[in-house]
Amino acid sequence: MNLYRRKFLSVLSATGLILAGCRTAYQPSSQAGPAGVAETRNEVFSYSNPLAGLDDEAIRDQLERAVKPAPVKATDVQLDAGQMSLLKQSVAHLEKVQQLVGHGNFALIGFDQMLRYARNYPSIGKFSTAQLDFFERIFETDARQYGFMGEKVISRLNESIRDNVTVKVPYTGNYLYRDESLHLYRRLKKDVGDDLVLTSGIRGVVKQLYLFLAKAVETEGDLALASHSLAPPGYSFHGIGDFDVGKRNMGYANFTAEFANTDVFQRLVQLGYVDIRYTDGNTLGVRYEPWHIKVI
Ligand SMILES: [Zn+2]
């Protein structure tokens, strides 16, 4: 384990998780090492302008993150071994919930509802106090500590979605909000044609928590890296109306930059009324997502 990882782990264990608000400055990997990571600092962020309050170095760091396919290791926030085991256990536990309620419903259920399922169905089993504390800490952590500068759009872990405001979109397994989201989706279907498909709709807090933690398993506990491709729970606009589209039969490639090369995407751009939430080179610390449609 190298020096800056050790340094981070000591900060993390001293604070419980990642509450220190520290990120080390970016150093090219050729210079990484004891000399390259001497600097750890607290950062003060402003909610209105993601770059306001940052010094030049921090702005450069954020811009690096915007143009690189993944953030560089030196800026990352890392779970320790104990937290990794809790993380993996929790992901497996959430998967049991998803198995029971089904993929579609899992996108909509609230945190309290999930706990009720866990209590009432032995196939899931109750979540432990350690897991619940972990979920709460993940939800309450200010994502700017990961370099994720997007807005928090859901403020309570137990916020739930009312049944009567959603609609299941046929053949997609996804739900949309009845109002603006459904209206925009129908308009897109009409203007782009049947080649355009809905690939992800509403995602409640539980679903986003699950996706973020599953991504954190993939990144081996590197929460900053995870947040580059998946908004932490509470920060996803999928919770309040945004949705993802793709080209029919393109599968997973719909969630890569390849989507920007399709005729479907070209058509979206030509329409003039479509906004992409995470544009190329955005300063929010989020990768380019040409498939993610912004709904106001
Ligand atoms: Zn999306």
py3Dmol code that shows the C-alpha trace and the ligand (Angstrom):
import py3Dmol

protein = """\
ATOM      1  CA  MET A   1       0.000   0.000   0.000  1.00  0.00           C
ATOM      2  CA  ASN A   2       1.448   3.331  -0.924  1.00  0.00           C
ATOM      3  CA  LEU A   3       1.821   6.349   1.257  1.00  0.00           C
ATOM      4  CA  TYR A   4      -1.187   8.401   0.221  1.00  0.00           C
ATOM      5  CA  ARG A   5      -3.533   5.420   0.560  1.00  0.00           C
ATOM      6  CA  ARG A   6      -2.224   4.873   4.079  1.00  0.00           C
ATOM      7  CA  LYS A   7      -2.636   8.525   4.806  1.00  0.00           C
ATOM      8  CA  PHE A   8      -6.242   8.425   3.608  1.00  0.00           C
ATOM      9  CA  LEU A   9      -7.017   5.334   5.609  1.00  0.00           C
ATOM     10  CA  SER A  10      -5.771   6.997   8.755  1.00  0.00           C
ATOM     11  CA  VAL A  11      -7.965  10.020   8.034  1.00  0.00           C
ATOM     12  CA  LEU A  12     -10.935   7.772   7.277  1.00  0.00           C
ATOM     13  CA  SER A  13     -10.589   5.626  10.331  1.00  0.00           C
ATOM     14  CA  ALA A  14     -10.169   8.687  12.521  1.00  0.00           C
ATOM     15  CA  THR A  15     -13.427  10.167  11.239  1.00  0.00           C
ATOM     16  CA  GLY A  16     -15.549   7.077  10.843  1.00  0.00           C
ATOM     17  CA  LEU A  17     -15.709   7.377   7.095  1.00  0.00           C
ATOM     18  CA  ILE A  18     -14.933  10.311   4.928  1.00  0.00           C
ATOM     19  CA  LEU A  19     -15.994  13.277   6.889  1.00  0.00           C
ATOM     20  CA  ALA A  20     -12.667  15.009   6.854  1.00  0.00           C
ATOM     21  CA  GLY A  21     -13.405  16.817   3.604  1.00  0.00           C
ATOM     22  CA  CYS A  22      -9.914  16.161   2.339  1.00  0.00           C
ATOM     23  CA  ARG A  23      -8.791  15.364  -1.130  1.00  0.00           C
ATOM     24  CA  THR A  24      -5.182  15.335  -2.156  1.00  0.00           C
ATOM     25  CA  ALA A  25      -4.275  17.340  -5.192  1.00  0.00           C
ATOM     26  CA  TYR A  26      -3.866  15.689  -8.550  1.00  0.00           C
ATOM     27  CA  GLN A  27      -0.364  14.589  -9.425  1.00  0.00           C
ATOM     28  CA  PRO A  28       0.540  12.912 -12.699  1.00  0.00           C
ATOM     29  CA  SER A  29       1.171   9.245 -11.951  1.00  0.00           C
ATOM     30  CA  SER A  30       4.810   9.585 -12.939  1.00  0.00           C
ATOM     31  CA  GLN A  31       5.248  11.954 -10.013  1.00  0.00           C
ATOM     32  CA  ALA A  32       2.979  10.152  -7.591  1.00  0.00           C
ATOM     33  CA  GLY A  33       4.668   8.980  -4.460  1.00  0.00           C
ATOM     34  CA  PRO A  34       5.671  10.468  -1.150  1.00  0.00           C
ATOM     35  CA  ALA A  35       6.719  13.803  -2.647  1.00  0.00           C
ATOM     36  CA  GLY A  36       3.623  14.077  -4.820  1.00  0.00           C
ATOM     37  CA  VAL A  37       1.054  13.590  -2.102  1.00  0.00           C
ATOM     38  CA  ALA A  38       2.353  15.743   0.681  1.00  0.00           C
ATOM     39  CA  GLU A  39      -0.530  18.117   0.256  1.00  0.00           C
ATOM     40  CA  THR A  40      -3.863  17.448   1.885  1.00  0.00           C
ATOM     41  CA  ARG A  41      -6.247  20.301   2.371  1.00  0.00           C
ATOM     42  CA  ASN A  42      -9.743  21.237   3.317  1.00  0.00           C
ATOM     43  CA  GLU A  43     -11.837  22.649   0.552  1.00  0.00           C
ATOM     44  CA  VAL A  44     -14.673  25.112   0.851  1.00  0.00           C
ATOM     45  CA  PHE A  45     -17.269  24.748  -1.840  1.00  0.00           C
ATOM     46  CA  SER A  46     -20.208  26.828  -2.912  1.00  0.00           C
ATOM     47  CA  TYR A  47     -23.464  25.195  -3.959  1.00  0.00           C
ATOM     48  CA  SER A  48     -24.320  27.720  -6.659  1.00  0.00           C
ATOM     49  CA  ASN A  49     -21.175  27.619  -8.761  1.00  0.00           C
ATOM     50  CA  PRO A  50     -19.361  24.318  -8.616  1.00  0.00           C
ATOM     51  CA  LEU A  51     -15.999  25.985  -9.094  1.00  0.00           C
ATOM     52  CA  ALA A  52     -16.499  28.980  -6.817  1.00  0.00           C
ATOM     53  CA  GLY A  53     -14.262  28.981  -3.785  1.00  0.00           C
ATOM     54  CA  LEU A  54     -11.739  26.593  -5.280  1.00  0.00           C
ATOM     55  CA  ASP A  55      -8.142  27.623  -5.644  1.00  0.00           C
ATOM     56  CA  ASP A  56      -6.429  27.272  -9.005  1.00  0.00           C
ATOM     57  CA  GLU A  57      -5.099  23.871  -8.186  1.00  0.00           C
ATOM     58  CA  ALA A  58      -8.503  22.562  -7.161  1.00  0.00           C
ATOM     59  CA  ILE A  59     -10.074  23.971 -10.318  1.00  0.00           C
ATOM     60  CA  ARG A  60      -7.420  22.252 -12.411  1.00  0.00           C
ATOM     61  CA  ASP A  61      -8.145  19.072 -10.497  1.00  0.00           C
ATOM     62  CA  GLN A  62     -11.853  19.383 -11.258  1.00  0.00           C
ATOM     63  CA  LEU A  63     -11.207  20.099 -14.921  1.00  0.00           C
ATOM     64  CA  GLU A  64      -8.910  17.081 -15.133  1.00  0.00           C
ATOM     65  CA  ARG A  65     -11.763  15.057 -13.797  1.00  0.00           C
ATOM     66  CA  ALA A  66     -14.073  16.484 -16.431  1.00  0.00           C
ATOM     67  CA  VAL A  67     -11.919  15.492 -19.385  1.00  0.00           C
ATOM     68  CA  LYS A  68     -10.469  12.232 -18.152  1.00  0.00           C
ATOM     69  CA  PRO A  69     -12.425   8.987 -18.506  1.00  0.00           C
ATOM     70  CA  ALA A  70     -11.937   8.428 -14.772  1.00  0.00           C
ATOM     71  CA  PRO A  71     -10.586  10.549 -11.956  1.00  0.00           C
ATOM     72  CA  VAL A  72      -6.991  10.033 -11.044  1.00  0.00           C
ATOM     73  CA  LYS A  73      -6.199   7.863  -8.055  1.00  0.00           C
ATOM     74  CA  ALA A  74      -4.548  10.555  -5.996  1.00  0.00           C
ATOM     75  CA  THR A  75      -7.875  12.363  -5.492  1.00  0.00           C
ATOM     76  CA  ASP A  76      -9.845   9.358  -4.417  1.00  0.00           C
ATOM     77  CA  VAL A  77     -11.689   8.564  -1.221  1.00  0.00           C
ATOM     78  CA  GLN A  78     -11.172   4.997  -0.195  1.00  0.00           C
ATOM     79  CA  LEU A  79     -13.082   2.598   2.092  1.00  0.00           C
ATOM     80  CA  ASP A  80     -10.931   0.513   4.433  1.00  0.00           C
ATOM     81  CA  ALA A  81     -10.997  -3.275   4.718  1.00  0.00           C
ATOM     82  CA  GLY A  82     -13.724  -3.358   7.379  1.00  0.00           C
ATOM     83  CA  GLN A  83     -15.921  -0.991   5.408  1.00  0.00           C
ATOM     84  CA  MET A  84     -15.303  -3.050   2.259  1.00  0.00           C
ATOM     85  CA  SER A  85     -16.708  -6.127   3.912  1.00  0.00           C
ATOM     86  CA  LEU A  86     -19.758  -4.154   5.080  1.00  0.00           C
ATOM     87  CA  LEU A  87     -20.099  -2.768   1.562  1.00  0.00           C
ATOM     88  CA  LYS A  88     -20.121  -6.196  -0.119  1.00  0.00           C
ATOM     89  CA  GLN A  89     -22.471  -7.631   2.466  1.00  0.00           C
ATOM     90  CA  SER A  90     -24.843  -4.695   1.967  1.00  0.00           C
ATOM     91  CA  VAL A  91     -24.847  -4.988  -1.817  1.00  0.00           C
ATOM     92  CA  ALA A  92     -25.696  -8.699  -1.563  1.00  0.00           C
ATOM     93  CA  HIS A  93     -28.441  -7.880   0.938  1.00  0.00           C
ATOM     94  CA  LEU A  94     -29.962  -5.208  -1.308  1.00  0.00           C
ATOM     95  CA  GLU A  95     -29.889  -7.713  -4.174  1.00  0.00           C
ATOM     96  CA  LYS A  96     -32.110 -10.010  -2.142  1.00  0.00           C
ATOM     97  CA  VAL A  97     -34.619  -7.188  -1.827  1.00  0.00           C
ATOM     98  CA  GLN A  98     -34.502  -6.661  -5.579  1.00  0.00           C
ATOM     99  CA  GLN A  99     -35.024 -10.374  -6.201  1.00  0.00           C
ATOM    100  CA  LEU A 100     -38.104 -10.381  -4.028  1.00  0.00           C
ATOM    101  CA  VAL A 101     -39.811  -7.214  -5.285  1.00  0.00           C
ATOM    102  CA  GLY A 102     -38.655  -7.397  -8.901  1.00  0.00           C
ATOM    103  CA  HIS A 103     -36.501  -5.043 -10.951  1.00  0.00           C
ATOM    104  CA  GLY A 104     -39.290  -2.581 -11.761  1.00  0.00           C
ATOM    105  CA  ASN A 105     -40.587  -2.173  -8.203  1.00  0.00           C
ATOM    106  CA  PHE A 106     -37.086  -1.969  -6.808  1.00  0.00           C
ATOM    107  CA  ALA A 107     -36.623   1.286  -8.717  1.00  0.00           C
ATOM    108  CA  LEU A 108     -39.557   2.812  -6.846  1.00  0.00           C
ATOM    109  CA  ILE A 109     -39.520   1.508  -3.276  1.00  0.00           C
ATOM    110  CA  GLY A 110     -38.582   3.796  -0.414  1.00  0.00           C
ATOM    111  CA  PHE A 111     -36.120   3.078   2.381  1.00  0.00           C
ATOM    112  CA  ASP A 112     -38.780   2.355   5.037  1.00  0.00           C
ATOM    113  CA  GLN A 113     -40.619   0.070   2.661  1.00  0.00           C
ATOM    114  CA  MET A 114     -37.387  -1.811   2.040  1.00  0.00           C
ATOM    115  CA  LEU A 115     -36.899  -2.258   5.796  1.00  0.00           C
ATOM    116  CA  ARG A 116     -40.431  -3.627   6.091  1.00  0.00           C
ATOM    117  CA  TYR A 117     -39.748  -6.179   3.350  1.00  0.00           C
ATOM    118  CA  ALA A 118     -36.518  -7.151   5.106  1.00  0.00           C
ATOM    119  CA  ARG A 119     -38.324  -7.646   8.425  1.00  0.00           C
ATOM    120  CA  ASN A 120     -41.212  -9.594   6.959  1.00  0.00           C
ATOM    121  CA  TYR A 121     -39.470 -11.880   4.479  1.00  0.00           C
ATOM    122  CA  PRO A 122     -36.957 -14.418   5.795  1.00  0.00           C
ATOM    123  CA  SER A 123     -35.515 -14.665   2.263  1.00  0.00           C
ATOM    124  CA  ILE A 124     -34.156 -11.136   2.838  1.00  0.00           C
ATOM    125  CA  GLY A 125     -33.666 -10.884   6.594  1.00  0.00           C
ATOM    126  CA  LYS A 126     -33.259  -7.764   8.719  1.00  0.00           C
ATOM    127  CA  PHE A 127     -30.484  -5.292   7.993  1.00  0.00           C
ATOM    128  CA  SER A 128     -27.953  -4.981  10.813  1.00  0.00           C
ATOM    129  CA  THR A 129     -27.357  -1.778  12.761  1.00  0.00           C
ATOM    130  CA  ALA A 130     -23.911  -1.559  11.143  1.00  0.00           C
ATOM    131  CA  GLN A 131     -25.490  -1.716   7.677  1.00  0.00           C
ATOM    132  CA  LEU A 132     -28.094   0.907   8.543  1.00  0.00           C
ATOM    133  CA  ASP A 133     -25.408   3.231   9.932  1.00  0.00           C
ATOM    134  CA  PHE A 134     -23.359   2.662   6.811  1.00  0.00           C
ATOM    135  CA  PHE A 135     -26.326   3.511   4.522  1.00  0.00           C
ATOM    136  CA  GLU A 136     -26.987   6.633   6.531  1.00  0.00           C
ATOM    137  CA  ARG A 137     -23.369   7.763   6.371  1.00  0.00           C
ATOM    138  CA  ILE A 138     -23.218   7.174   2.640  1.00  0.00           C
ATOM    139  CA  PHE A 139     -26.435   9.145   2.179  1.00  0.00           C
ATOM    140  CA  GLU A 140     -25.419  12.000   4.471  1.00  0.00           C
ATOM    141  CA  THR A 141     -21.886  12.438   3.128  1.00  0.00           C
ATOM    142  CA  ASP A 142     -21.423  15.597   1.112  1.00  0.00           C
ATOM    143  CA  ALA A 143     -20.569  14.246  -2.344  1.00  0.00           C
ATOM    144  CA  ARG A 144     -18.309  17.217  -3.027  1.00  0.00           C
ATOM    145  CA  GLN A 145     -15.786  15.296  -0.946  1.00  0.00           C
ATOM    146  CA  TYR A 146     -15.658  12.821  -3.819  1.00  0.00           C
ATOM    147  CA  GLY A 147     -15.223  15.603  -6.365  1.00  0.00           C
ATOM    148  CA  PHE A 148     -18.881  15.168  -7.362  1.00  0.00           C
ATOM    149  CA  MET A 149     -20.222  18.704  -7.675  1.00  0.00           C
ATOM    150  CA  GLY A 150     -23.821  17.991  -8.661  1.00  0.00           C
ATOM    151  CA  GLU A 151     -26.756  19.202  -6.647  1.00  0.00           C
ATOM    152  CA  LYS A 152     -28.397  17.123  -3.915  1.00  0.00           C
ATOM    153  CA  VAL A 153     -31.977  16.753  -5.087  1.00  0.00           C
ATOM    154  CA  ILE A 154     -33.356  14.401  -2.429  1.00  0.00           C
ATOM    155  CA  SER A 155     -32.639  15.391   1.148  1.00  0.00           C
ATOM    156  CA  ARG A 156     -34.105  12.528   3.178  1.00  0.00           C
ATOM    157  CA  LEU A 157     -32.971   8.905   3.087  1.00  0.00           C
ATOM    158  CA  ASN A 158     -36.534   7.753   3.680  1.00  0.00           C
ATOM    159  CA  GLU A 159     -38.155   9.904   1.026  1.00  0.00           C
ATOM    160  CA  SER A 160     -40.667   7.817  -0.892  1.00  0.00           C
ATOM    161  CA  ILE A 161     -42.365   8.075  -4.269  1.00  0.00           C
ATOM    162  CA  ARG A 162     -46.166   8.145  -4.416  1.00  0.00           C
ATOM    163  CA  ASP A 163     -47.744   5.480  -6.635  1.00  0.00           C
ATOM    164  CA  ASN A 164     -50.089   7.856  -8.359  1.00  0.00           C
ATOM    165  CA  VAL A 165     -47.369  10.053  -9.873  1.00  0.00           C
ATOM    166  CA  THR A 166     -45.597   7.294 -11.806  1.00  0.00           C
ATOM    167  CA  VAL A 167     -46.380   5.228 -14.852  1.00  0.00           C
ATOM    168  CA  LYS A 168     -44.752   2.042 -16.128  1.00  0.00           C
ATOM    169  CA  VAL A 169     -43.539   2.483 -19.675  1.00  0.00           C
ATOM    170  CA  PRO A 170     -44.536  -0.589 -21.719  1.00  0.00           C
ATOM    171  CA  TYR A 171     -41.793  -2.963 -22.898  1.00  0.00           C
ATOM    172  CA  THR A 172     -39.036  -1.130 -21.005  1.00  0.00           C
ATOM    173  CA  GLY A 173     -39.369  -2.317 -17.388  1.00  0.00           C
ATOM    174  CA  ASN A 174     -38.888   1.319 -16.360  1.00  0.00           C
ATOM    175  CA  TYR A 175     -41.117   3.931 -14.786  1.00  0.00           C
ATOM    176  CA  LEU A 176     -41.443   7.639 -15.533  1.00  0.00           C
ATOM    177  CA  TYR A 177     -43.143  10.478 -13.711  1.00  0.00           C
ATOM    178  CA  ARG A 178     -46.521  11.112 -15.321  1.00  0.00           C
ATOM    179  CA  ASP A 179     -46.023  14.783 -15.931  1.00  0.00           C
ATOM    180  CA  GLU A 180     -43.058  16.394 -17.711  1.00  0.00           C
ATOM    181  CA  SER A 181     -40.987  13.213 -18.023  1.00  0.00           C
ATOM    182  CA  LEU A 182     -43.648  11.163 -19.757  1.00  0.00           C
ATOM    183  CA  HIS A 183     -44.622  14.096 -21.937  1.00  0.00           C
ATOM    184  CA  LEU A 184     -41.005  14.622 -23.056  1.00  0.00           C
ATOM    185  CA  TYR A 185     -40.429  10.914 -23.627  1.00  0.00           C
ATOM    186  CA  ARG A 186     -43.523  10.646 -25.841  1.00  0.00           C
ATOM    187  CA  ARG A 187     -42.449  13.687 -27.782  1.00  0.00           C
ATOM    188  CA  LEU A 188     -39.000  12.128 -28.336  1.00  0.00           C
ATOM    189  CA  LYS A 189     -40.539   8.851 -29.492  1.00  0.00           C
ATOM    190  CA  LYS A 190     -42.655  10.779 -31.951  1.00  0.00           C
ATOM    191  CA  ASP A 191     -39.811  12.945 -33.269  1.00  0.00           C
ATOM    192  CA  VAL A 192     -36.997  10.373 -33.276  1.00  0.00           C
ATOM    193  CA  GLY A 193     -38.955   7.202 -33.949  1.00  0.00           C
ATOM    194  CA  ASP A 194     -39.060   3.700 -32.565  1.00  0.00           C
ATOM    195  CA  ASP A 195     -35.294   3.363 -32.631  1.00  0.00           C
ATOM    196  CA  LEU A 196     -35.198   5.503 -29.494  1.00  0.00           C
ATOM    197  CA  VAL A 197     -35.728   3.458 -26.330  1.00  0.00           C
ATOM    198  CA  LEU A 198     -36.017   4.265 -22.641  1.00  0.00           C
ATOM    199  CA  THR A 199     -33.049   2.609 -20.892  1.00  0.00           C
ATOM    200  CA  SER A 200     -33.503   3.956 -17.354  1.00  0.00           C
ATOM    201  CA  GLY A 201     -36.312   5.942 -15.780  1.00  0.00           C
ATOM    202  CA  ILE A 202     -37.175   6.805 -12.187  1.00  0.00           C
ATOM    203  CA  ARG A 203     -34.713   5.607  -9.586  1.00  0.00           C
ATOM    204  CA  GLY A 204     -35.683   6.099  -5.963  1.00  0.00           C
ATOM    205  CA  VAL A 205     -33.216   6.433  -3.101  1.00  0.00           C
ATOM    206  CA  VAL A 206     -32.964   2.673  -2.502  1.00  0.00           C
ATOM    207  CA  LYS A 207     -32.195   1.888  -6.127  1.00  0.00           C
ATOM    208  CA  GLN A 208     -29.630   4.678  -6.365  1.00  0.00           C
ATOM    209  CA  LEU A 209     -28.052   3.566  -3.081  1.00  0.00           C
ATOM    210  CA  TYR A 210     -27.792   0.045  -4.462  1.00  0.00           C
ATOM    211  CA  LEU A 211     -26.296   1.176  -7.792  1.00  0.00           C
ATOM    212  CA  PHE A 212     -23.778   3.459  -6.110  1.00  0.00           C
ATOM    213  CA  LEU A 213     -22.648   0.773  -3.665  1.00  0.00           C
ATOM    214  CA  ALA A 214     -22.454  -1.836  -6.438  1.00  0.00           C
ATOM    215  CA  LYS A 215     -20.297   0.592  -8.399  1.00  0.00           C
ATOM    216  CA  ALA A 216     -18.146   1.086  -5.286  1.00  0.00           C
ATOM    217  CA  VAL A 217     -17.566  -2.674  -5.177  1.00  0.00           C
ATOM    218  CA  GLU A 218     -16.385  -2.475  -8.798  1.00  0.00           C
ATOM    219  CA  THR A 219     -14.012   0.377  -7.927  1.00  0.00           C
ATOM    220  CA  GLU A 220     -12.757  -1.560  -4.882  1.00  0.00           C
ATOM    221  CA  GLY A 221     -14.114   0.936  -2.399  1.00  0.00           C
ATOM    222  CA  ASP A 222     -12.945   4.031  -4.240  1.00  0.00           C
ATOM    223  CA  LEU A 223     -15.962   6.290  -3.726  1.00  0.00           C
ATOM    224  CA  ALA A 224     -14.651   9.180  -5.798  1.00  0.00           C
ATOM    225  CA  LEU A 225     -14.120   6.932  -8.784  1.00  0.00           C
ATOM    226  CA  ALA A 226     -17.566   5.422  -8.267  1.00  0.00           C
ATOM    227  CA  SER A 227     -19.158   8.878  -8.192  1.00  0.00           C
ATOM    228  CA  HIS A 228     -17.618   9.737 -11.542  1.00  0.00           C
ATOM    229  CA  SER A 229     -19.989   7.337 -13.297  1.00  0.00           C
ATOM    230  CA  LEU A 230     -22.797   7.038 -10.769  1.00  0.00           C
ATOM    231  CA  ALA A 231     -24.376   9.791  -8.714  1.00  0.00           C
ATOM    232  CA  PRO A 232     -24.372   9.033  -4.977  1.00  0.00           C
ATOM    233  CA  PRO A 233     -27.853   8.425  -3.485  1.00  0.00           C
ATOM    234  CA  GLY A 234     -29.756  11.689  -3.144  1.00  0.00           C
ATOM    235  CA  TYR A 235     -27.793  13.275  -5.988  1.00  0.00           C
ATOM    236  CA  SER A 236     -29.391  11.508  -8.928  1.00  0.00           C
ATOM    237  CA  PHE A 237     -31.817  13.476 -11.052  1.00  0.00           C
ATOM    238  CA  HIS A 238     -33.374  10.115 -11.902  1.00  0.00           C
ATOM    239  CA  GLY A 239     -35.033  10.546  -8.519  1.00  0.00           C
ATOM    240  CA  ILE A 240     -36.936  13.618  -9.678  1.00  0.00           C
ATOM    241  CA  GLY A 241     -37.539  13.247 -13.415  1.00  0.00           C
ATOM    242  CA  ASP A 242     -34.489  12.745 -15.635  1.00  0.00           C
ATOM    243  CA  PHE A 243     -34.259   9.596 -17.726  1.00  0.00           C
ATOM    244  CA  ASP A 244     -31.848   7.809 -20.040  1.00  0.00           C
ATOM    245  CA  VAL A 245     -32.445   6.921 -23.651  1.00  0.00           C
ATOM    246  CA  GLY A 246     -30.608   4.678 -26.082  1.00  0.00           C
ATOM    247  CA  LYS A 247     -30.781   3.154 -29.507  1.00  0.00           C
ATOM    248  CA  ARG A 248     -32.766  -0.029 -29.902  1.00  0.00           C
ATOM    249  CA  ASN A 249     -30.675  -3.229 -29.777  1.00  0.00           C
ATOM    250  CA  MET A 250     -27.501  -1.415 -28.782  1.00  0.00           C
ATOM    251  CA  GLY A 251     -27.412  -2.910 -25.292  1.00  0.00           C
ATOM    252  CA  TYR A 252     -24.797  -1.728 -22.858  1.00  0.00           C
ATOM    253  CA  ALA A 253     -23.066   0.451 -25.468  1.00  0.00           C
ATOM    254  CA  ASN A 254     -25.973   2.842 -24.930  1.00  0.00           C
ATOM    255  CA  PHE A 255     -24.236   3.795 -21.672  1.00  0.00           C
ATOM    256  CA  THR A 256     -20.916   4.618 -23.310  1.00  0.00           C
ATOM    257  CA  ALA A 257     -19.691   7.523 -25.414  1.00  0.00           C
ATOM    258  CA  GLU A 258     -20.527   5.320 -28.421  1.00  0.00           C
ATOM    259  CA  PHE A 259     -24.114   6.439 -28.070  1.00  0.00           C
ATOM    260  CA  ALA A 260     -23.024   9.917 -29.221  1.00  0.00           C
ATOM    261  CA  ASN A 261     -22.115   8.401 -32.612  1.00  0.00           C
ATOM    262  CA  THR A 262     -25.579   7.017 -33.279  1.00  0.00           C
ATOM    263  CA  ASP A 263     -28.209   8.517 -35.579  1.00  0.00           C
ATOM    264  CA  VAL A 264     -30.552   8.558 -32.574  1.00  0.00           C
ATOM    265  CA  PHE A 265     -28.250  10.920 -30.681  1.00  0.00           C
ATOM    266  CA  GLN A 266     -27.668  13.090 -33.771  1.00  0.00           C
ATOM    267  CA  ARG A 267     -31.417  13.426 -34.106  1.00  0.00           C
ATOM    268  CA  LEU A 268     -31.768  14.417 -30.439  1.00  0.00           C
ATOM    269  CA  VAL A 269     -29.260  17.195 -30.982  1.00  0.00           C
ATOM    270  CA  GLN A 270     -31.025  18.417 -34.133  1.00  0.00           C
ATOM    271  CA  LEU A 271     -34.362  18.633 -32.364  1.00  0.00           C
ATOM    272  CA  GLY A 272     -33.095  21.652 -30.460  1.00  0.00           C
ATOM    273  CA  TYR A 273     -35.290  21.190 -27.408  1.00  0.00           C
ATOM    274  CA  VAL A 274     -33.336  18.360 -25.762  1.00  0.00           C
ATOM    275  CA  ASP A 275     -30.930  19.107 -22.920  1.00  0.00           C
ATOM    276  CA  ILE A 276     -28.197  16.695 -21.884  1.00  0.00           C
ATOM    277  CA  ARG A 277     -27.611  16.798 -18.101  1.00  0.00           C
ATOM    278  CA  TYR A 278     -23.889  15.883 -18.114  1.00  0.00           C
ATOM    279  CA  THR A 279     -22.259  17.429 -21.133  1.00  0.00           C
ATOM    280  CA  ASP A 280     -18.799  16.720 -22.493  1.00  0.00           C
ATOM    281  CA  GLY A 281     -16.209  18.451 -20.314  1.00  0.00           C
ATOM    282  CA  ASN A 282     -18.715  19.437 -17.598  1.00  0.00           C
ATOM    283  CA  THR A 283     -17.242  20.754 -14.367  1.00  0.00           C
ATOM    284  CA  LEU A 284     -19.532  18.730 -12.112  1.00  0.00           C
ATOM    285  CA  GLY A 285     -17.055  15.878 -11.818  1.00  0.00           C
ATOM    286  CA  VAL A 286     -19.374  13.631 -13.797  1.00  0.00           C
ATOM    287  CA  ARG A 287     -18.402  11.769 -16.965  1.00  0.00           C
ATOM    288  CA  TYR A 288     -19.960  12.731 -20.307  1.00  0.00           C
ATOM    289  CA  GLU A 289     -23.397  11.140 -20.516  1.00  0.00           C
ATOM    290  CA  PRO A 290     -24.939  11.846 -23.937  1.00  0.00           C
ATOM    291  CA  TRP A 291     -27.783   9.432 -23.111  1.00  0.00           C
ATOM    292  CA  HIS A 292     -28.991  11.262 -19.987  1.00  0.00           C
ATOM    293  CA  ILE A 293     -31.906  13.573 -20.742  1.00  0.00           C
ATOM    294  CA  LYS A 294     -32.502  16.524 -18.461  1.00  0.00           C
ATOM    295  CA  VAL A 295     -36.089  17.143 -17.435  1.00  0.00           C
ATOM    296  CA  ILE A 296     -36.983  20.445 -15.813  1.00  0.00           C
TER     297      ILE A 296
END
"""
ligand_1 = """\
1
ZN
Zn -28.955 8.830 -16.351
"""
view = py3Dmol.view(width=600, height=400)
view.addModel(protein, "pdb")
view.setStyle({"model": 0}, {"cartoon": {"style": "trace"}})
view.addModel(ligand_1, "xyz")
view.setStyle({"model": 1}, {"stick": {}})
view.zoomTo()
view.show()
